[in-house]
Amino acid sequence: ATIHNEPEFSELFMSYLLTRNSRIEEDLIDQLFNSSEKRLARLLLLLANFGKEGRPEPIVGNFSQETLAEMIGTTRSRVSFFMNKFRKLGFIEYNGKLEVHNSLLNVVLHDKPEIKTRDEAISAA
């Protein structure tokens, strides 16, 4: 009844549902087609409000690696590995709060399944 009687509420509610549906679709596609490294990068960018107006903000809240692992469907040890890799590559910083840099977007957009550090690339050659 409220949806029919309150057009402003109806508009807000429909907007919310569409946004939520889009996010669920993105998450499903993410799980099916992206590596856990890319899923972690995407999650960190989302938590830092990347893509919204202004600059990415430090991530508020103290998310444990276990929580991040559950959110992307992997193990805590993989999250730890990727977080250390992201830190070494300068994509993120830990200074009491987790800061995400714009360069992390390269991990999400990169065509290859994994981003290699310079040392890994040299040892693979």
DSSP file (Angstrom, degrees, kcal/mol; ACC not computed):
  #  RESIDUE AA STRUCTURE BP1 BP2  ACC     N-H-->O    O-->H-N    N-H-->O    O-->H-N    TCO  KAPPA ALPHA  PHI   PSI    X-CA   Y-CA   Z-CA
    1    1 A A     >        0   0    0      0, 0.0     4,-2.2     0, 0.0     3,-0.2   0.000 360.0 360.0 360.0 -41.2    0.0    0.0    0.0
    2    2 A T  H  >  +     0   0    0      1,-0.2     4,-2.4     2,-0.2     8,-0.3   0.877 360.0  57.0 -62.8 -37.2    2.8    2.4    0.8
    3    3 A I  H  4 S+     0   0    0      1,-0.2    -1,-0.2     2,-0.2     7,-0.2   0.880 112.5  40.9 -62.1 -37.7    4.4    1.8   -2.6
    4    4 A H  H  4 S+     0   0    0     -3,-0.2    -2,-0.2     1,-0.2    -1,-0.2   0.846 120.6  42.2 -77.8 -34.6    1.2    2.9   -4.3
    5    5 A N  H  < S+     0   0    0     -4,-2.2    -2,-0.2     1,-0.2    -3,-0.2   0.703 112.8  51.9 -87.7 -21.3    0.4    5.8   -2.0
    6    6 A E     X  -     0   0    0     -4,-2.4     4,-2.7    -5,-0.2    -1,-0.2  -0.819  58.7-179.9-121.1  90.3    3.9    7.3   -1.6
    7    7 A P  H  > S+     0   0    0      0, 0.0     4,-2.3     0, 0.0     5,-0.2   0.847  84.0  52.4 -61.1 -35.0    5.5    7.9   -5.1
    8    8 A E  H  > S+     0   0    0      2,-0.2     4,-2.2     1,-0.2     5,-0.2   0.925 112.3  45.0 -66.6 -43.4    8.8    9.3   -3.6
    9    9 A F  H  > S+     0   0    0      2,-0.2     4,-3.0     1,-0.2     5,-0.2   0.919 112.2  52.9 -63.9 -43.2    9.2    6.2   -1.3
   10   10 A S  H  X S+     0   0    0     -4,-2.7     4,-2.5    -8,-0.3    -2,-0.2   0.906 109.5  48.6 -58.7 -43.5    8.3    4.0   -4.3
   11   11 A E  H  X S+     0   0    0     -4,-2.3     4,-2.1     2,-0.2    -1,-0.2   0.915 113.4  46.5 -64.4 -44.4   11.0    5.6   -6.4
   12   12 A L  H  X S+     0   0    0     -4,-2.2     4,-2.4     2,-0.2    -2,-0.2   0.913 113.2  49.6 -63.3 -43.2   13.6    5.3   -3.7
   13   13 A F  H  X S+     0   0    0     -4,-3.0     4,-2.5     2,-0.2    -2,-0.2   0.913 111.3  48.0 -64.4 -44.1   12.7    1.7   -3.0
   14   14 A M  H  X S+     0   0    0     -4,-2.5     4,-2.5    -5,-0.2    -1,-0.2   0.895 111.1  51.5 -64.7 -39.6   12.8    0.7   -6.7
   15   15 A S  H  X S+     0   0    0     -4,-2.1     4,-2.3     2,-0.2    -2,-0.2   0.917 110.4  49.3 -61.6 -43.6   16.2    2.4   -7.0
   16   16 A Y  H  X S+     0   0    0     -4,-2.4     4,-2.8     2,-0.2    -2,-0.2   0.928 111.2  49.2 -60.6 -46.8   17.5    0.5   -4.0
   17   17 A L  H  X S+     0   0    0     -4,-2.5     4,-2.6     1,-0.2    -2,-0.2   0.902 111.8  48.2 -62.1 -42.0   16.2   -2.8   -5.4
   18   18 A L  H  X S+     0   0    0     -4,-2.5     4,-2.3     2,-0.2    -1,-0.2   0.910 113.2  47.5 -65.6 -41.7   17.8   -2.2   -8.8
   19   19 A T  H  X S+     0   0    0     -4,-2.3     4,-2.2     2,-0.2    -2,-0.2   0.919 113.6  48.0 -63.8 -44.1   21.1   -1.2   -7.2
   20   20 A R  H  X S+     0   0    0     -4,-2.8     4,-2.3     1,-0.2    -2,-0.2   0.913 111.2  50.4 -63.5 -43.4   21.0   -4.3   -5.0
   21   21 A N  H  X S+     0   0    0     -4,-2.6     4,-2.4     1,-0.2    -1,-0.2   0.906 109.9  50.5 -62.1 -42.2   20.2   -6.5   -7.9
   22   22 A S  H  X S+     0   0    0     -4,-2.3     4,-2.5     1,-0.2    -1,-0.2   0.907 110.0  50.4 -61.9 -42.0   23.1   -5.1   -9.9
   23   23 A R  H  X S+     0   0    0     -4,-2.2     4,-2.4     2,-0.2    -2,-0.2   0.899 109.8  50.0 -64.3 -40.9   25.5   -5.7   -7.0
   24   24 A I  H  X S+     0   0    0     -4,-2.3     4,-2.3     2,-0.2    -2,-0.2   0.917 111.2  49.1 -63.9 -43.0   24.3   -9.3   -6.7
   25   25 A E  H  X S+     0   0    0     -4,-2.4     4,-2.4     2,-0.2    -2,-0.2   0.918 111.2  49.8 -61.5 -43.6   24.8   -9.9  -10.4
   26   26 A E  H  X S+     0   0    0     -4,-2.5     4,-2.5     1,-0.2    -2,-0.2   0.901 110.3  50.8 -61.9 -41.3   28.3   -8.4  -10.2
   27   27 A D  H  X S+     0   0    0     -4,-2.4     4,-2.4     2,-0.2    -1,-0.2   0.902 110.4  49.0 -64.0 -41.4   29.2  -10.6   -7.2
   28   28 A L  H  X S+     0   0    0     -4,-2.3     4,-2.1     2,-0.2    -2,-0.2   0.927 113.0  46.4 -64.0 -45.2   28.0  -13.7   -9.1
   29   29 A I  H  X S+     0   0    0     -4,-2.4     4,-2.5     1,-0.2     5,-0.4   0.906 111.4  53.6 -62.2 -41.4   30.0  -12.8  -12.2
   30   30 A D  H  X S+     0   0    0     -4,-2.5     4,-2.0     1,-0.2    -2,-0.2   0.925 110.1  46.6 -58.3 -47.9   33.0  -12.0   -9.9
   31   31 A Q  H  < S+     0   0    0     -4,-2.4    -1,-0.2     1,-0.2    -2,-0.2   0.865 117.1  43.9 -64.1 -37.6   32.8  -15.5   -8.3
   32   32 A L  H  < S+     0   0    0     -4,-2.1    -2,-0.2    -5,-0.2    -1,-0.2   0.871 127.8  20.7 -77.3 -37.7   32.5  -17.3  -11.6
   33   33 A F  H  < S+     0   0    0     -4,-2.5     2,-0.3    -5,-0.2    -3,-0.2   0.577 105.4  75.4-115.6 -11.6   35.1  -15.6  -13.7
   34   34 A N  S  < S-     0   0    0     -4,-2.0    74,-0.0    -5,-0.4     2,-0.0  -0.793  72.5-116.8-111.6 149.6   37.7  -13.8  -11.5
   35   35 A S     >  -     0   0    0     -2,-0.3     4,-2.4    78,-0.1     5,-0.2  -0.260  34.7-106.9 -69.9 163.8   40.6  -15.1   -9.4
   36   36 A S  H  > S+     0   0    0      1,-0.2     4,-2.3     2,-0.2     5,-0.2   0.822 121.4  59.2 -63.6 -29.1   40.6  -14.7   -5.7
   37   37 A E  H  > S+     0   0    0      2,-0.2     4,-2.2     1,-0.2    -1,-0.2   0.936 108.5  42.8 -63.7 -46.8   43.2  -12.0   -6.2
   38   38 A K  H  > S+     0   0    0     75,-0.3     4,-2.7     2,-0.2    -2,-0.2   0.878 112.3  54.0 -67.3 -37.4   40.9  -10.0   -8.4
   39   39 A R  H  X S+     0   0    0     -4,-2.4     4,-2.4     2,-0.2    -2,-0.2   0.906 109.7  47.6 -64.1 -40.1   38.0  -10.5   -6.0
   40   40 A L  H  X S+     0   0    0     -4,-2.3     4,-2.7     2,-0.2     5,-0.2   0.928 111.8  49.8 -65.5 -44.3   40.0   -9.2   -3.1
   41   41 A A  H  X S+     0   0    0     -4,-2.2     4,-2.2     1,-0.2    -2,-0.2   0.928 112.1  48.2 -59.3 -45.0   41.2   -6.2   -5.1
   42   42 A R  H  X S+     0   0    0     -4,-2.7     4,-2.4     1,-0.2    -1,-0.2   0.912 111.5  50.1 -62.4 -43.2   37.5   -5.5   -6.1
   43   43 A L  H  X S+     0   0    0     -4,-2.4     4,-2.8     2,-0.2     5,-0.2   0.924 110.2  49.4 -62.3 -44.9   36.3   -5.8   -2.5
   44   44 A L  H  X S+     0   0    0     -4,-2.7     4,-1.6     1,-0.2    -1,-0.2   0.899 111.2  50.0 -62.4 -39.9   39.0   -3.5   -1.2
   45   45 A L  H  <>S+     0   0    0     -4,-2.2     5,-2.9    -5,-0.2    -1,-0.2   0.907 111.9  48.1 -64.1 -41.4   38.1   -0.9   -3.8
   46   46 A L  H ><5S+     0   0    0     -4,-2.4     3,-1.6     1,-0.2    -2,-0.2   0.917 110.6  50.6 -65.0 -42.9   34.4   -1.2   -2.9
   47   47 A L  H 3<5S+     0   0    0     -4,-2.8    13,-0.4     1,-0.3    -1,-0.2   0.808 109.3  51.8 -65.3 -28.6   35.2   -0.9    0.8
   48   48 A A  T 3<5S-     0   0    0     -4,-1.6     9,-2.0    -5,-0.2    -1,-0.3   0.325 114.8-117.8 -89.0   8.1   37.2    2.3    0.1
   49   49 A N  T X 5 +     0   0    0     -3,-1.6     3,-1.7     1,-0.2    -3,-0.2   0.811  47.7 179.9  60.1  32.4   34.4    3.8   -1.9
   50   50 A F  T 3 < +     0   0    0     -5,-2.9    -1,-0.2     1,-0.2     3,-0.1  -0.405  64.1  29.3 -64.9 138.8   36.5    3.8   -5.1
   51   51 A G  T 3  S+     0   0    0      1,-0.4    -1,-0.2     3,-0.3     2,-0.1   0.265  97.3 106.7  94.0 -12.4   34.6    5.2   -8.0
   52   52 A K  S <  S-     0   0    0     -3,-1.7    -1,-0.4     1,-0.2     2,-0.0  -0.369  88.8 -66.5 -86.1 175.8   32.4    7.5   -5.9
   53   53 A E  S    S+     0   0    0     -2,-0.1    -1,-0.2    -3,-0.1     2,-0.1  -0.353 105.2  15.6 -64.1 143.7   33.0   11.2   -5.8
   54   54 A G  S    S-     0   0    0     -3,-0.1    -3,-0.3     2,-0.0     3,-0.1  -0.361 105.9 -42.7  87.9-171.4   36.2   12.3   -4.3
   55   55 A R  S    S-     0   0    0      1,-0.1    -3,-0.0    -2,-0.1    -2,-0.0  -0.522  70.4 -83.2 -91.5 159.1   39.2   10.1   -3.5
   56   56 A P        -     0   0    0      0, 0.0    -7,-0.2     0, 0.0    -1,-0.1  -0.354  50.2-141.0 -57.7 142.3   39.3    6.6   -2.1
   57   57 A E        -     0   0    0     -9,-2.0    43,-0.3     1,-0.1    -7,-0.1  -0.729  25.5 -88.2-105.6 154.4   39.0    6.8    1.7
   58   58 A P        -     0   0    0      0, 0.0     2,-0.4     0, 0.0    41,-0.2  -0.336  56.9 -97.9 -56.0 143.5   40.8    4.7    4.3
   59   59 A I  B     -A   98   0A   0     39,-2.8    39,-0.6     1,-0.1     2,-0.3  -0.521  37.9-140.8 -71.3 122.1   38.7    1.6    5.0
   60   60 A V        +     0   0    0     -2,-0.4    -1,-0.1   -13,-0.4     2,-0.0  -0.636  66.4  37.6 -84.2 138.9   36.7    2.2    8.1
   61   61 A G  S    S-     0   0    0     -2,-0.3     2,-1.0     1,-0.1    -2,-0.0   0.028  89.1 -95.9  97.8 149.8   36.4   -0.8   10.4
   62   62 A N        -     0   0    0     35,-0.1     2,-0.5    -2,-0.0    -1,-0.1  -0.769  41.8-169.6-105.6  88.3   38.9   -3.4   11.2
   63   63 A F        -     0   0    0     -2,-1.0     2,-0.1    -4,-0.1    -2,-0.0  -0.655  15.7-137.3 -80.6 125.9   38.2   -6.3    8.9
   64   64 A S     >  -     0   0    0     -2,-0.5     4,-2.4     1,-0.1     5,-0.2  -0.390  21.2-114.7 -75.1 160.2   40.2   -9.4    9.8
   65   65 A Q  H  > S+     0   0    0      1,-0.2     4,-2.5     2,-0.2     5,-0.1   0.847 119.2  57.2 -63.1 -32.2   41.8  -11.4    7.0
   66   66 A E  H  > S+     0   0    0      2,-0.2     4,-2.2     1,-0.2    -1,-0.2   0.920 107.1  47.3 -62.9 -44.0   39.4  -14.2    7.9
   67   67 A T  H  > S+     0   0    0      2,-0.2     4,-2.1     1,-0.2    -2,-0.2   0.924 112.3  49.1 -64.1 -44.9   36.4  -11.9    7.3
   68   68 A L  H  X S+     0   0    0     -4,-2.4     4,-1.4     1,-0.2    -1,-0.2   0.902 110.1  52.7 -60.6 -40.5   37.8  -10.7    4.0
   69   69 A A  H  X>S+     0   0    0     -4,-2.5     5,-2.3     1,-0.2     4,-1.2   0.915 109.5  48.2 -61.7 -43.5   38.4  -14.4    3.0
   70   70 A E  H  <5S+     0   0    0     -4,-2.2    -1,-0.2     1,-0.2    -2,-0.2   0.872 108.3  55.7 -64.0 -36.5   34.8  -15.2    3.8
   71   71 A M  H  <5S+     0   0    0     -4,-2.1    -1,-0.2     1,-0.2    -2,-0.2   0.800 118.0  32.5 -68.4 -28.5   33.6  -12.3    1.8
   72   72 A I  H  <5S-     0   0    0     -4,-1.4    -1,-0.2    -3,-0.3    -2,-0.2   0.443 112.2-111.5-109.5  -0.9   35.4  -13.4   -1.4
   73   73 A G  T  <5S+     0   0    0     -4,-1.2     2,-0.2     1,-0.2    -3,-0.2   0.927  78.1  99.5  76.3  46.2   35.2  -17.1   -0.9
   74   74 A T  S   <S-     0   0    0     -5,-2.3    -1,-0.2    -6,-0.1     2,-0.2  -0.764  73.0 -76.5-143.1-169.6   38.8  -18.1   -0.3
   75   75 A T     >  -     0   0    0     -2,-0.2     4,-1.8     1,-0.1     3,-0.2  -0.571  32.9-118.7 -95.8 160.3   41.1  -18.9    2.6
   76   76 A R  H  > S+     0   0    0      1,-0.2     4,-2.7     2,-0.2     5,-0.2   0.871 114.0  57.9 -62.3 -37.3   42.7  -16.6    5.1
   77   77 A S  H  > S+     0   0    0      1,-0.2     4,-2.2     2,-0.2    -1,-0.2   0.869 105.5  49.4 -64.3 -35.6   46.2  -17.6    4.0
   78   78 A R  H  > S+     0   0    0      2,-0.2     4,-2.7    -3,-0.2     5,-0.2   0.909 110.8  50.0 -67.7 -41.5   45.4  -16.6    0.4
   79   79 A V  H  X S+     0   0    0     -4,-1.8     4,-2.9     2,-0.2     5,-0.2   0.930 110.9  49.7 -61.2 -44.6   44.1  -13.2    1.6
   80   80 A S  H  X S+     0   0    0     -4,-2.7     4,-2.3     2,-0.2    -2,-0.2   0.922 111.2  49.6 -59.5 -45.1   47.3  -12.7    3.6
   81   81 A F  H  X S+     0   0    0     -4,-2.2     4,-2.1     1,-0.2    -2,-0.2   0.937 115.1  42.7 -59.2 -48.9   49.4  -13.6    0.6
   82   82 A F  H  X S+     0   0    0     -4,-2.7     4,-3.1     2,-0.2    -2,-0.2   0.875 111.7  53.7 -69.7 -37.5   47.6  -11.2   -1.7
   83   83 A M  H  X S+     0   0    0     -4,-2.9     4,-2.4    -5,-0.2    -1,-0.2   0.922 110.9  47.0 -62.7 -42.7   47.5   -8.4    0.9
   84   84 A N  H  X S+     0   0    0     -4,-2.3     4,-2.6    -5,-0.2    -2,-0.2   0.904 113.0  49.3 -64.0 -41.0   51.3   -8.7    1.3
   85   85 A K  H  X S+     0   0    0     -4,-2.1     4,-2.1     2,-0.2    -2,-0.2   0.935 111.2  48.9 -62.7 -46.5   51.7   -8.7   -2.4
   86   86 A F  H  <>S+     0   0    0     -4,-3.1     5,-2.6     1,-0.2     6,-0.9   0.891 112.4  49.4 -60.4 -39.7   49.4   -5.6   -2.8
   87   87 A R  H ><5S+     0   0    0     -4,-2.4     3,-1.3     4,-0.2    -2,-0.2   0.934 110.4  49.2 -65.6 -46.0   51.4   -3.8    0.0
   88   88 A K  H 3<5S+     0   0    0     -4,-2.6    -1,-0.2     1,-0.3    -2,-0.2   0.844 111.3  50.2 -62.2 -33.9   54.8   -4.6   -1.7
   89   89 A L  T 3<5S-     0   0    0     -4,-2.1    -1,-0.3    -5,-0.2    -2,-0.2   0.498 116.9-114.9 -83.2  -3.9   53.5   -3.4   -5.0
   90   90 A G  T < 5S+     0   0    0     -3,-1.3    -3,-0.2    -4,-0.4    13,-0.2   0.645  81.9 122.1  81.6  15.0   52.3   -0.1   -3.4
   91   91 A F  S   <S+     0   0    0     -5,-2.6    10,-3.1    -6,-0.2    13,-0.4   0.802  79.1  17.6 -77.8 -29.8   48.6   -0.8   -4.1
   92   92 A I  E     -B  100   0A   0     -6,-0.9     2,-0.3     8,-0.2     8,-0.2  -0.918  65.4-154.7-137.3 162.2   47.7   -0.6   -0.4
   93   93 A E  E     -B   99   0A   0      6,-2.1     6,-3.0    -2,-0.3     2,-0.6  -0.994   9.6-146.4-136.7 144.6   49.2    0.8    2.9
   94   94 A Y  E     +B   98   0A   0     -2,-0.3     4,-0.2     4,-0.2    -2,-0.0  -0.953  35.3 147.9-107.9 112.8   48.7   -0.2    6.5
   95   95 A N  S    S-     0   0    0      2,-2.3     2,-0.3    -2,-0.6     3,-0.1  -0.442  91.0 -61.3-136.0  61.2   49.0    2.8    8.8
   96   96 A G  S    S+     0   0    0      1,-0.0     2,-0.3     0, 0.0    -2,-0.1  -0.103 136.2  49.6  82.2 -38.5   46.6    2.0   11.6
   97   97 A K  S    S-     0   0    0     -2,-0.3    -2,-2.3   -37,-0.0     2,-0.6  -0.928  96.7-107.2-126.2 154.5   44.0    2.0    8.8
   98   98 A L  E     -AB  59  94A   0    -39,-0.6   -39,-2.8    -2,-0.3     2,-0.5  -0.725  33.8-163.5 -83.8 121.3   44.0    0.3    5.5
   99   99 A E  E     - B   0  93A   0     -6,-3.0    -6,-2.1    -2,-0.6     2,-0.5  -0.918   3.3-154.9-108.6 130.7   44.5    2.7    2.6
  100  100 A V  E     - B   0  92A   0     -2,-0.5     2,-0.2   -43,-0.3    -8,-0.2  -0.892   9.2-149.3-106.1 129.5   43.7    1.7   -0.9
  101  101 A H    >   -     0   0    0    -10,-3.1     3,-2.1    -2,-0.5     4,-0.3  -0.654  25.7-114.6 -97.2 154.9   45.5    3.4   -3.8
  102  102 A N  G >  S+     0   0    0      1,-0.3     3,-2.0    -2,-0.2     4,-0.3   0.796 110.4  72.7 -54.9 -30.4   44.1    4.0   -7.3
  103  103 A S  G >  S+     0   0    0      1,-0.3     3,-1.5   -13,-0.2     4,-0.4   0.707  79.1  74.4 -62.7 -19.3   46.7    1.7   -8.7
  104  104 A L  G X> S+     0   0    0     -3,-2.1     3,-1.3   -13,-0.4     4,-1.0   0.780  80.0  73.4 -63.6 -24.5   44.9   -1.3   -7.2
  105  105 A L  H <> S+     0   0    0     -3,-2.0     4,-2.2    -4,-0.3    -1,-0.3   0.804  83.5  68.4 -58.4 -28.5   42.4   -0.8  -10.0
  106  106 A N  H <> S+     0   0    0     -3,-1.5     4,-1.7    -4,-0.3    -1,-0.3   0.849  94.6  55.5 -59.6 -34.2   45.0   -2.3  -12.3
  107  107 A V  H <4 S+     0   0    0     -3,-1.3    -1,-0.2    -4,-0.4    -2,-0.2   0.903 110.1  45.1 -64.9 -40.7   44.6   -5.7  -10.6
  108  108 A V  H  < S+     0   0    0     -4,-1.0    -2,-0.2     1,-0.2    -1,-0.2   0.877 119.8  40.1 -70.5 -38.1   40.9   -5.6  -11.3
  109  109 A L  H  < S+     0   0    0     -4,-2.2    -2,-0.2   -71,-0.0    -1,-0.2   0.634  88.6 112.1 -87.7 -14.6   41.3   -4.5  -14.9
  110  110 A H     <  -     0   0    0     -4,-1.7     5,-0.0    -5,-0.2   -72,-0.0  -0.330  61.1-144.7 -65.2 138.7   44.4   -6.6  -15.7
  111  111 A D  S    S+     0   0    0      3,-0.0    -1,-0.1    -2,-0.0    -4,-0.0   0.804  76.2  82.8 -74.6 -30.6   43.8   -9.4  -18.3
  112  112 A K  S    S-     0   0    0      1,-0.1    -2,-0.0     2,-0.1     3,-0.0  -0.452  84.8-124.1 -77.5 150.3   46.1  -11.9  -16.7
  113  113 A P  S    S+     0   0    0      0, 0.0     2,-0.4     0, 0.0   -75,-0.3   0.790  91.2  29.8 -67.0 -27.3   44.8  -14.0  -13.8
  114  114 A E  S    S-     0   0    0    -77,-0.1     2,-0.5   -76,-0.0    -2,-0.1  -0.990  70.9-135.4-136.1 143.8   47.6  -13.0  -11.4
  115  115 A I        -     0   0    0     -2,-0.4     2,-0.4    -5,-0.0    -8,-0.0  -0.829  27.7-147.9 -92.4 128.3   49.8   -9.9  -11.0
  116  116 A K        -     0   0    0     -2,-0.5     2,-0.1     2,-0.0    -2,-0.0  -0.772   7.6-128.5-101.2 142.5   53.4  -10.8  -10.5
  117  117 A T     >  -     0   0    0     -2,-0.4     4,-2.3     1,-0.1     5,-0.2  -0.389  34.9-103.6 -74.9 165.5   55.9   -8.8   -8.4
  118  118 A R  H  > S+     0   0    0      1,-0.2     4,-2.2     2,-0.2     5,-0.2   0.900 123.1  51.9 -58.3 -42.0   59.2   -8.0  -10.0
  119  119 A D  H  > S+     0   0    0      1,-0.2     4,-2.3     2,-0.2    -1,-0.2   0.894 110.0  48.5 -63.1 -41.0   61.0  -10.7   -8.1
  120  120 A E  H  > S+     0   0    0      2,-0.2     4,-1.6     1,-0.2    -1,-0.2   0.889 110.7  50.9 -66.3 -38.9   58.4  -13.3   -9.2
  121  121 A A  H  X S+     0   0    0     -4,-2.3     4,-0.9     2,-0.2    -2,-0.2   0.894 111.7  47.6 -65.7 -39.8   58.7  -12.3  -12.8
  122  122 A I  H >< S+     0   0    0     -4,-2.2     3,-0.6     1,-0.2    -2,-0.2   0.922 112.4  48.1 -67.7 -44.2   62.5  -12.5  -12.7
  123  123 A S  H 3< S+     0   0    0     -4,-2.3    -1,-0.2     1,-0.2    -2,-0.2   0.783 109.6  53.9 -68.9 -25.8   62.4  -16.0  -11.0
  124  124 A A  H 3<        0   0    0     -4,-1.6    -1,-0.2     1,-0.2    -2,-0.2   0.729 360.0 360.0 -77.9 -22.0   59.9  -17.2  -13.5
  125  125 A A    <<        0   0    0     -4,-0.9    -1,-0.2    -3,-0.6    -2,-0.2   0.470 360.0 360.0 -79.7 360.0   62.1  -16.2  -16.5
